[in-house]
Amino acid sequence: MSGTDTRWLVLRLSAPMLSFGRVSIDQVGPTARWPGSSMLTGLLANALGWDWDDRARLQALQDRLRFGALILREGDTLTDSQNAQLAKADRGWTTRGAPEGRAGASYDAPHRRRRDFLMDAEYRVVLTLALAEAEPTLDRIGAALDRPARPLFLGRKPCLPTRPLRAGEVRGATVYAALAELNCATPCPAAWPKDDGPDGHRVHDVADTRVWSSGLHGGTRALVEGTL
C-alpha cells in the first residue's frame, strides 16, 4: 500500500530510562538519540513471542520496517557504572511465567561495564511495513503490542515502559507526513529516513541495522534530522 492511504502504527516510548544503543567500544555502551532498526525489530519480536534463534524471521521483519520518530520530551543522559558477579546458573524474570537462563560461563571476577541511558524522555514512533500482506501484518503487531507475549523493555531490560506502547494510528504518504499527523504543540525534534521526507537540518549515517544471522551490526542507513 502506498500514497496517502499508508497506515502507520504510532508507538509511545516513555519510561524513566530509555536506551537506543550505539556502536559500543569494549565495555562502554552509549545510547543514540533515536530508536534504531534493530532495537525496534527486537521490541516487536519480543511482543510477538519470537526467540533470538528466529534469525530468518527477525531479518525479514527488520528489512520490512519503515519508521521515523519525534521527541516530545528530551531526556538527560545518565551513565551507569555496572559491577556484577555472574554465574552460569543465574536466572532473570524477563519471560512470562518462567525464568530466563543464560548460556555464558561463570566469572571469578566482577563483570564491569558502563551503560548510558536517557532519563525521563518521551518519544513517538510511526511505523509501517513493506509487503503489507506478509506475516506479521501491521494488525498482528498492533495486537501483540496490546497484549505482548513477554514483558517489554525499551532498549535494555531495566527500561520498562510507563504506559502501553500502542498509541493509535495515522495515515500519510511518507514517514515525514505520518510524523506531521501527530501535531506537536511546539516544534519537536524529529528524524526520518532520507528520501522519505524533506532534507531537514542534518543528514547523517546511522549504524543501527543488525545482520541477524551473525548477531552483529552491519551496514548503515541515512537519517535526516529536523523539526516538526
Secondary structure, DSSP 8 states (H G I E B T S, - for coil): --GGG-EEEEEEEE-SEE------BTTEE---SS--HHHHHHHHHHHHT--TT-HHHHHHHHHHEEEEEEEEE--EEEEEEEEE---TT--B--SSSS-B---S---SS-EEEEEEEEES-EEEEEEEESSTTSSS-HHHHHHHHHS-SS---SSSTT---SS-SEEEEEE-SSHHHHHHTT--SS--EEEEETTSS---SEEEEE---EETTTTEE---EEEEEEE-
